[in-house]
Amino acid sequence: MTARPEGAPCWADATFPDLESAKSFYADLFGWTFEDGGEAAGHYTQASSDSGVAAGLAPPMPGVEDDTPGGWTLYFATPDAAATAGAINEHGGRVVTGPMEVGPYGTMAIAEDPDGIRFGLWQSGSHEGFATINDEHGTYCWAEVDTRHPDHADAFFPEVFGYRVRKMQDDKMDYAVWSVGDGDPLLGRAELTGDVFPAEMPPHVGICFAVDDCDRAVETTQRHGGDVTFGPQDSPFGRMATLRDPQGASFTVINVNRTVGELPQFA
């Protein structure tokens, strides 16, 4: 695997009070299999799809209290976690945890932008992150920063990671994509508006996993006691839905092979 560019999404994980229940749910939803790192690793568990390692699941750390709502955390690649942490602080963000070495696997940190949007940093060692990023069932395929202050996000994240910002040419929606130079978009940035998002939803990084059948993913989630916060809905990018798993972690699923409408233009 070639090293991902600085600022590229490279890993995602989530903490669950009931790890075994989470494993059962995601195994049914995505077909994931699991490898428990054991007691020495705090039972941090790697989930794998048919394409390889796909995400991490973990129980809460003993003795650590965190009042942050549960959910998935997206990690951005960095060649120097300490330097990126310094840039985060310099531009008005906040480093919450780390940087800290995780054995031979790499160095991680958890941070927030000036509006409290939480994300991670990952400086890879032996663990380079996602085995692949594509449209195969159960793999990470996209993410977006959802915020009520698009101008803040379009300033902070490019200042830290050097993104190029391109805005969607649509008078009804403030949406942008971020890339490194002239490369393909790495992730999106959406404005949280009352027309689409619940008023109580905090700003966050939304993570999207590919599925073969969006409607079946919705049915599976509801059967396990989770719920649907958006969709299912067709779009030029695919048929998608935003779900909340039985323990409250939110994520989006998309079938990119079922598209409706013309792709928007960005400039």
Steps between C-alpha positions, in 0.01 A plus 500: 500500500639842409497765771190717490554875456486729801138577584361190329248298703683184602313331790176500699408355834231518766465416869207289616382428857392155377774388262355154437164646402672744264692216337178306449329799340781595262564138406139475386499842333837496319613139524798607710720251683698600808843462657522590870835654595478347847527639848836672438336706222188577705307256280524742208345296220570522128207443266566364152294481184582275206749770391694504829506711816206741493462667842562472874261427786587532867349490850530812719841543660489404870488800731455750215186712504404667174177696465538527122204337320590161363580474134755422234830690490678563169880519500703708256843389382800703606875441460563682830222489761683743731537760225136464393388528864696826520327631188160410648574705812646784294185537292254498789427131540570284804691177548298284740722192524862437399690482283579159645678196362292185461772237516652428158173580324531879483432826682153637561334814629142616546422866428216746446459789260403844639130401491552175690498257207700198615742309278815293529857504369691188403873486429539148371757249615427137423126577477424714197124518549223387265603212276307671223262787435244409236140404434523139618247394763610584854787732409548868584430710192440866596469751783384856544539769762147609594502846656284806562799722418624397153734797478673390822553145372611619155769705673617276786538162329680636189732700728592183688509251213555717192174407330375664184132602542255467211136599549198337343327724251158501664319805638285284731776309679838594645717197433871474425760232434857506625798354316878515505605710202336382179434152638162335540278627783590345836188600693210743499375785713127556546303771677271375775160643414158440649368376166713184515655463846322496838545826692655315795770330288847626602765577237697186421690298242257265329646169378359305206533128435421331169222242483359280226140584594411818691144392580616166638750686721213712635292190571792328674565806718136526605479127570790535746333795676678785320321773309510718191566875514505566125385314190516265331533746213630485145763748387751548217760341731293194593211386714577592860368508854633631829457250782547480874618165629340336809753677729450843344798529263403679179631421152387502137470214253500540123453278199706688241375273219146638522515863388225743399554842342796693366816551702538860622781726387773627734723801462 
